[in-house]
Amino acid sequence: MGKQMTEMLKGTLEGIVLAILLVRPAYGYEITARLREEGFADIAEGTVYALLVRVEQRGLVDVEKVPSEKGPPRKVYSLNPQGREYLDEFWRTWAFLSERLGQLREGNG
């Protein structure tokens, strides 16, 4: 992945992860696997875990510890109402930026 792609992802990965959690609650590895299924193959698991700590601290997700067959309990993350509000704002911002970038690309900016 190129440096420009990496930098752009830093600004959007939080919204992408919250969008994944909107579909259903998941633990860190499941989220990483879903990102890879969606074409974000180069995102490191550590990046996802650090992001999950941040969104938990900001109160955007609820966390439930679920027993695991192998090892310690897993933290399962689910989007809460505050996280849904944040995600709605993320999509509004994304739509705005996407529209403006499209206009610039077409020379109508």
Summary of the structure (lengths in Angstrom):
residues: 109
radius of gyration: 15.7
end to end distance: 28.5
largest distance: 56.6
contacts: 274
relative contact order: 0.15
helix: 63%
strand: 13%
